[in-house]
């Protein structure tokens, strides 16, 4: 039995490192996962175009999903294995939630292979991927904010300490992403520095829960750029015309949202910097089988 699913990347409204509350929104960059079930009980993963890359996260996602839903699917959890492969447009270690997208795509593809995807609540599926990410050590907070935005689409606000979905709303923005050449792994972030800006994170949370996402992400961007040691220049390039702009995740990418003509102007400024820019749309649909 085979399964296939795609999951979108996400940009940041509120980084959860300071208080455990986070917010993110889905953007139109995708990770695709394919899963073929086996009867040898072994789970093995590979990441396209990255020979030798650590596949622990996607292997754990498939293994947990099989263990959780084998009985519903009518298969033996001890004998059912999987071959997992992901192929992604999302650059890794860039702040664009590549791990969450890979986890979501793998979980849903595994559910698809088991033949039970339509009967599983998407939030429950998302939490399996979050659990796998924690066990694989690729996240500090558990990234339920990032994962929920990728799984459900739109913008979400979550309590990552309890894995509670506080709010979700469909949004329709154009999104401009600037990714510098360097990488930044979430697990290496200076958590202590982020916790010192908790009062600013509380303000961002209030703005986000009030639906003022653009203002929220801009405040977040300046606060966490300072805490994590990233320049604010790319944000200054985008202001005051964009709806919002922020450092995404723990960097190094920045994401600006607004109308397309404005973002095209910002893109010209960001193109003068080293790195890559992408003009995208937000996504109101989340992870889906294909």
Secondary structure as UniProt FT lines:
FT   STRAND          2..14
FT   TURN            16..19
FT   STRAND          21..38
FT   STRAND          43..47
FT   TURN            48..49
FT   TURN            51..52
FT   HELIX           56..73
FT   TURN            77..79
FT   STRAND          81..88
FT   TURN            92..93
FT   HELIX           98..114
FT   HELIX           117..119
FT   HELIX           122..136
FT   HELIX           144..152
FT   STRAND          155..159
FT   TURN            160..163
FT   STRAND          164..169
FT   STRAND          174..179
FT   HELIX           186..188
FT   HELIX           191..195
FT   TURN            196..197
FT   HELIX           198..209
FT   TURN            210..211
FT   HELIX           213..228
FT   HELIX           233..238
FT   TURN            239..241
FT   STRAND          244..247
FT   TURN            249..250
FT   STRAND          254..258
FT   HELIX           260..270
FT   TURN            271..272
FT   STRAND          276..282
FT   STRAND          288..289
//
